Amino acid sequence: MTDATAADVDAAEEEAPKKKKSKLPLILGLVLAIAGGAGGFFAVRAGLIGGGDSAAEAEAPEDLLEVPDLAPATFLPLETIVVNLPAGSAHTHLRFTAQLEVAPAYEGDVQAVMPRITDVLNTYLRAIDLGEMSGGAALTNLRAQMLRRVQVITGEGRVRDLLIMEFVLD
């Protein structure tokens, strides 16, 4: 072969379009992902996985609408507690008012230790850091802490809940 002919063959090979990679694996993966998602949805919906018996729930929707009777309760108001906050903070006072949800059988028992409950809550509110009062879950955390302290004083099972009526930083 001559040099000119060899150069023409090399030029022709360079100009030939390069073969594209196959998109078959990508399409196959997409189809399998969709099929897997649909199968998982069907399995959960049919109650095969997830622990629910949706077939029984679909046959008896009136069972889902039944509301259980509320347990009888008595609500005992606590005295309003006003706490002076440390100097240098943006607020000067905390005003706190709450009620205790009590089983009617234990109303007298809880009423008898009400001064102790007020003392424990007053002491707790004075001891908390102002940083604990910020954030979305702050009031929920404070409520849980106060309820636990009240339940320790009154005995387990007497006070069901602590309902916060007022929590104001002045």
LINKA-V322138 format. One record per pair of residues at least 24 apart in sequence whose ideal C-beta (glycine too) atoms are under 10 Angstrom apart, sorted by the first residue. I is the first residue (numbers start at 1). GAP is how many residues later the second one is. Records with the same first field share a line. If there is no record, write none. Layout:
I: GAP  GAP
This chain:
71: 30  32  33  89
72: 31  32  33
73: 27  28  29  30  31  34  87  88
74: 25  26  27  28  29  30  31  32  33  36  37  86
75: 24  25  26  27  32  86  88
76: 24  25  26  31  34  35  38  41  83
77: 37  86  88
78: 36  39  40  43  68  72  84  85  86  87
79: 35  36  38  39  42  43
80: 38  85  86
81: 37  40  41  43  44  45  85
82: 40  43  86  88
83: 38  39  40  41  42  43  44  45  86
84: 42
85: 40  41  45  48  84  85
86: 40  43  44
88: 42
89: 41  80
90: 40  79
91: 39  42  77  78  79
92: 77  78
93: 75  76  77
94: 31  32  34  36  39  73  74  75  76
95: 71  72  73  74  75
96: 25  26  29  46  50  68  69  70  71  72  73
97: 66  67  68  69  70  71
98: 45  48  49  52  63  64  65  66  67  68  69
99: 62  63  64  65  66
100: 47  50  51  54  58  59  60  61  62  63
101: 46  58  59  60  61  62
102: 52  56  57  58  59
103: 54  55  56  57
105: 52  53
106: 48  49  51  52  53  54
107: 51
109: 45  46  49  50
110: 40  43  44  45  48  49
112: 42
113: 37  40  41  42  45
114: 39  40
116: 34  37  38
117: 29  32  33  36  37  42  45
119: 34
120: 26  29  30  32  33
121: 24  25  28  29  32  41
123: 26
124: 25  26
125: 42
130: 39
133: 34  36
138: 29
139: 25  28
140: 24
142: 25
143: 24
